[in-house]
Amino acid sequence: MVGLDRAGLTAGRPQFVTTECFVVGATCMLDEQAARHMRVLRLDAGAVVGLRDGSGQIAAGQVVRLSKTQAHVEVTDVTCHAPLPAVHLLVPVADKDRMLWLAEKASELGCTSWRPVLWRRSRSVSPRGEGMSFQAKVRARMEAALAQSEGAWLPQLFAEAPLDRALLAAPPGDRLVLDPAGLPLVGSTVPPLDAPITLAIGPEGGIESDELAQLLAAGFRPVRLGPTILRFETAAVAALAIARAMLCRDPESANA
């Protein structure tokens, strides 16, 4: 499957994410956090590890030097992976811890982009996840999840934005907003989804009527996941998993 490395050259190896470019024969320098992780795993010079840059490149490498603050890995092989079909998330600016949990799961599920939306009800949340320092925490969570799930692509991160700006930036394609009054997202009568897909997830307490009107005017279709009201992070994970499964299924089996 594109975007993954389950059976590839680094499968089963300890995985590390770095922004360095991979060139066979060159040495990558990993940061203190990676060096600490290697020591926890009791790795030493000669150990083979996996490297991924979050932009489709995956490399195998051999640890050549390990200190308390740095790890040096010589690249021995490199592969490139095409991205998965695009699924973009418009997530609410909400409670910090719950947003970080969602960021982790979104990375595991192969989310293409992550754009936090300042819904009207987001402004009453405290402490809420926003700002550059919080975005750095989101990226760190996503990198850890990418290494654990052996994916090849990190979600593209955007700063929080008001709804109107987020709608202007949304790509064309299937646009869905989770709404308890919407049509079912899954079922025998539900039409197939095509990439790119944009999923809009509202805040705790729901989307205001004028905000929903903005979404509908921008071509979003209201869909529901089931008979109960879900927390925003649960709803986002469920919708992302369903969209990813629908995009990745075999067309022949889908038409059988």
C-alpha positions in Angstrom: 0.0 0.0 0.0 1.4 3.4 -0.8 2.4 5.6 2.1 3.4 2.6 4.3 6.5 0.5 4.9 5.1 -2.5 6.7 7.1 -5.0 4.7 9.8 -2.6 3.6 13.5 -2.3 4.3 13.0 -1.0 7.9 10.1 -3.2 9.0 10.6 -4.4 12.6 13.5 -2.0 13.3 13.4 0.9 15.7 12.1 3.9 13.9 13.2 7.6 14.0 11.9 10.7 12.3 14.3 13.4 11.1 14.1 16.3 8.6 17.5 15.5 7.2 17.8 14.5 3.5 18.7 10.8 3.0 21.7 10.0 0.8 23.2 6.5 0.7 26.6 6.7 2.3 25.9 10.0 4.1 25.5 10.3 7.9 22.4 11.7 9.5 22.6 13.4 12.9 19.7 12.7 15.2 18.8 14.9 18.2 19.0 14.4 21.9 15.5 12.8 22.1 16.4 10.2 19.5 19.7 9.5 21.3 17.9 9.0 24.6 15.4 6.7 22.9 18.3 4.6 21.5 19.9 4.3 24.9 16.6 3.2 26.4 16.4 0.5 23.7 20.0 -0.4 24.5 21.2 0.3 21.0 24.8 0.9 20.3 27.2 1.4 17.3 26.4 -1.2 14.6 22.6 -1.3 15.3 20.4 -1.0 12.3 17.5 1.5 12.5 14.8 3.0 10.3 14.7 6.6 9.4 11.8 8.5 7.9 11.5 12.2 6.9 7.7 12.5 6.9 7.7 13.4 3.2 7.7 10.0 1.7 11.4 9.0 2.1 12.3 6.0 4.3 15.9 4.9 4.9 17.7 2.1 6.6 20.8 3.1 8.5 23.5 1.9 10.9 24.3 3.7 14.1 28.0 4.7 13.9 28.2 6.9 17.0 25.9 7.5 20.0 26.4 10.1 22.7 24.1 11.6 25.4 23.0 14.4 23.1 23.4 13.1 19.5 23.2 9.9 17.4 25.0 9.6 14.1 23.5 7.1 11.6 25.0 6.2 8.3 22.4 5.7 5.6 22.6 2.3 3.8 19.4 2.3 1.7 16.6 4.6 0.7 13.1 4.2 -0.7 10.4 6.7 -1.7 6.7 6.2 -1.1 3.8 8.0 -2.8 1.3 9.6 -0.4 -2.0 8.0 0.5 -5.2 9.4 -1.1 -5.8 12.8 0.5 -8.0 13.1 3.5 -7.8 16.6 5.1 -9.0 17.4 8.7 -10.6 20.6 9.9 -10.3 20.0 13.7 -11.7 22.3 16.4 -9.4 24.4 18.6 -10.2 22.6 21.9 -8.8 21.1 25.1 -5.0 20.7 24.7 -4.7 17.1 25.9 -7.6 15.9 23.7 -6.2 17.7 20.7 -2.8 16.1 21.2 -4.5 12.6 21.5 -6.3 13.3 18.2 -3.1 14.5 16.5 -1.4 11.2 17.4 -4.3 9.1 16.0 -4.6 11.3 12.9 -1.0 10.6 12.1 -1.5 6.9 12.6 -4.4 6.9 10.2 -2.6 8.8 7.5 -4.3 12.2 7.7 -3.0 14.4 4.9 -3.4 17.8 6.6 -4.4 19.2 10.0 -6.0 22.6 10.2 -7.4 23.8 13.6 -10.6 25.9 13.3 -11.6 28.6 15.8 -15.3 27.8 16.0 -17.4 30.3 18.0 -17.6 27.8 20.9 -13.8 27.2 20.8 -13.3 30.6 22.5 -14.8 29.4 25.8 -12.4 26.5 26.1 -9.5 26.8 28.6 -6.8 25.7 28.3 -7.1 25.3 24.6 -4.6 24.2 22.1 -3.3 27.1 20.0 -0.1 29.0 19.2 3.3 28.1 17.8 4.5 26.2 20.9 1.4 24.0 20.9 1.8 23.4 17.2 5.3 22.1 18.0 3.8 19.7 20.5 1.3 18.5 17.9 4.2 17.8 15.5 6.1 15.9 18.1 3.1 13.7 18.8 2.6 13.1 15.1 6.3 12.2 14.6 6.2 9.7 17.4 3.0 8.2 16.0 4.5 8.0 12.4 7.5 6.1 13.7 5.3 3.7 15.7 2.9 3.1 12.8 5.6 2.9 10.2 4.0 5.4 7.9 5.8 7.5 5.4 4.0 10.9 5.4 3.4 13.3 8.2 0.2 15.4 8.1 0.8 18.9 6.8 0.3 21.3 9.7 -1.5 24.6 9.5 -2.0 27.3 12.1 -5.4 27.8 13.7 -7.8 29.9 11.6 -11.3 31.3 11.7 -13.9 29.3 9.8 -14.1 31.6 6.8 -10.3 31.4 6.2 -10.3 27.6 6.7 -13.1 27.2 4.1 -11.1 29.3 1.6 -8.1 27.1 2.0 -10.1 23.8 1.8 -9.2 21.9 -1.4 -11.9 20.9 -4.0 -13.4 17.4 -3.7 -15.7 15.6 -1.4 -16.4 17.9 1.5 -18.1 16.5 4.6 -19.2 18.0 7.9 -20.1 15.8 10.9 -23.7 16.6 11.9 -26.1 14.5 14.0 -28.9 15.5 11.5 -26.9 14.5 8.4 -27.2 11.4 6.3 -25.3 8.3 7.3 -21.6 8.2 6.3 -21.7 4.4 5.8 -24.3 2.0 4.5 -25.4 0.2 1.3 -27.0 3.3 -0.2 -24.2 5.7 0.6 -22.3 6.8 -2.5 -18.5 6.1 -2.6 -16.1 8.8 -1.6 -13.4 10.1 -3.9 -10.1 11.9 -2.9 -9.5 14.5 -1.9 -11.8 14.4 1.1 -12.1 17.2 3.6 -13.7 16.3 7.0 -14.9 19.2 9.2 -15.2 18.4 12.9 -17.2 20.8 15.1 -16.4 21.8 18.7 -17.9 20.5 21.9 -21.5 21.7 22.1 -21.8 21.6 18.3 -21.6 23.9 15.3 -23.7 27.1 15.4 -26.4 27.4 12.8 -24.7 30.3 11.0 -21.5 28.3 10.9 -23.3 25.3 9.4 -24.8 27.6 6.8 -21.3 28.7 5.9 -20.2 25.1 5.5 -23.2 24.2 3.3 -22.6 27.3 1.1 -19.0 26.1 0.6 -20.2 22.7 -0.6 -20.0 20.6 2.6 -22.4 17.7 3.0 -23.7 16.9 6.5 -23.1 13.3 7.5 -23.5 11.4 10.7 -21.6 8.4 12.2 -24.3 6.9 14.3 -27.2 7.4 16.8 -25.1 9.0 19.6 -23.3 12.3 20.0 -19.6 11.7 20.0 -16.8 13.8 21.5 -14.9 15.7 18.8 -11.8 13.5 19.0 -13.8 10.3 18.9 -15.8 11.6 15.9 -12.7 12.7 14.0 -10.9 9.4 14.5 -14.0 7.4 13.4 -14.7 9.6 10.4 -11.0 9.5 9.3 -10.8 5.7 9.7 -14.0 5.3 7.6 -12.8 7.7 4.9 -9.4 6.0 4.7 -10.9 2.5 4.5 -13.4 3.6 1.8 -10.5 5.1 -0.3 -8.3 2.1 0.1 -10.7 -0.7 -0.6 -10.5 -2.8 -3.7 -12.8 -1.4 -6.4 -13.7 -4.9 -7.6 -14.7 -6.1 -4.2 -16.7 -2.9 -3.6 -18.7 -3.6 -6.8 -19.2 -7.3 -6.1 
